[in-house]
């Protein structure tokens, strides 16, 4: 496992990918999956958040479309197996729920900020599918997958749910890349690799959501990190190197006060008015 982890750090490409800015529908999902172009942005280290969920008979396992390198495929064999008798942690999510109506990009960024701050779905998998296109795709140098449910089950499986956190720092409209919302957040906890799992030295992550210009839904997600893959792995395997060979852990964050924005026409009541009222109206509820 140690050799494979180090190989993963060495062989993981540093290039990034961004989905082509064409409307994505279910019918064109496979065609669009090949249309990636290199993003024109400053270099930032990249490494997989979803190393991979192992392909076994566990119905709660994520379906990875493609392992993009041999070490990642090998590492998937060391994922801790799920308890088949355990309740489905995502059973309360309606992945077929009606999609949200299009919102201004700045409003959507504020809505996602509130949702992510409360649910931390980058590690819990507790996503709200109403914001995601049916053909949503996640891709990084290690894995590629299609579907928000597959993504949600992948992160639920890879992260230790008792200790892992995705603390949201900010959610803003990206001023450089069109139709993109960038989430800045702090990752900590453990990943379920090996018999006892591996600790995550806290570090800062950047998630870029590509928003379809016509539907206003998230079609693509790319994750970036403030430290390279070798730092993440060495810190997990040899914690005594933190602060000497590897970078210090990201400092703890002060809590923020985050509220769901009142959307136009919400009126100020509860379901038919309060902070969620506008969203319910946007959904036609």
Secondary structure, 3 states (H helix, E strand, C coil): CHHHHHHHHHHCCCCCCEECCCCCCHHHHHHHCCCEECCCCCCCCCCCCCCCCCCCCCCCCCCCCEECCHHHHHHHHHECCCCCCCCCCCCCCCCCCCCCCCCCHHHHHHHHHHHHHHHCHHHHCCCCHHHEEEEEEEECCCEEEECHHHHHHHHHHHECCCCCEEEEEEEEECCCCCCEEEEEEEEEEEECECCCCEEEEEEEEEEEEEECCCCCCEEEEEEEECCCHHHHHHHHHCHHHECCCECCCCCCCCCCCCCCCCCCCCCCCECCECCCHHHHHHCCC
